Amino acid sequence: ADGFLSAAAARRLLLGQPELLVCRWATVYEDERILVLDKPCGVRMSLPTGEHWQGEESVQGWCSLNHPSTLTDGGDARLCHNLDFVTSGLLVAAKSARSADDVSRAFRERSCQKLYVALVFGHPEWPLSPHVMDARIQPSQRRFRQRISSG
C-alpha cells in the first residue's frame, strides 16, 4: 500500500542506518560537580512500581549502578532536566544539591541552550537544506509521536 514499507524495505532501511543511530549508554563528561550522560532512545527516566517489564532499564537505574555519586541520600539520581522516552540525547545529573540547583537555574533562565535534531522519514515540505524550527514541540494524539506546535 502507498506510504507503507514492506518488511524487506524496512529491514534494508534499518540495516543501512549510520552507527550514530545505535542507542547505547555513555558517559560523555564528568567532573566533581556534574555528570553528562548520553541517554538512548526508548529508555524512561524512572520506572513506576509494577508498570515495567523485567530487565527494563531507566536513567535512574543506570545512574544508580554506574554513577552512585549522582544519588541523593534517598537513592534518586539528581537529574537536572528530562528527555522523553523516545528521545535520545544528553542529560545532566548533578553530584550535589547545589550543583543541581545551579544547572536547573541555567536551564530555567535559558543561559544554556538545548538543541534537538530530528530524523525525518519521507520528504519535508521545505527545501532540502538545513532548516531551523523555532516552534514548540508538543505531544501528538498518536502514541509516541511529536509534532510542531502551531502557536
Helices and strands as residue ranges (DSSP letters): H 7-15, G 19-21, E 26-30, E 34-39, H 59-66, G 68-70, E 78-79, E 89-94, H 97-108, E 137-139, E 146-148
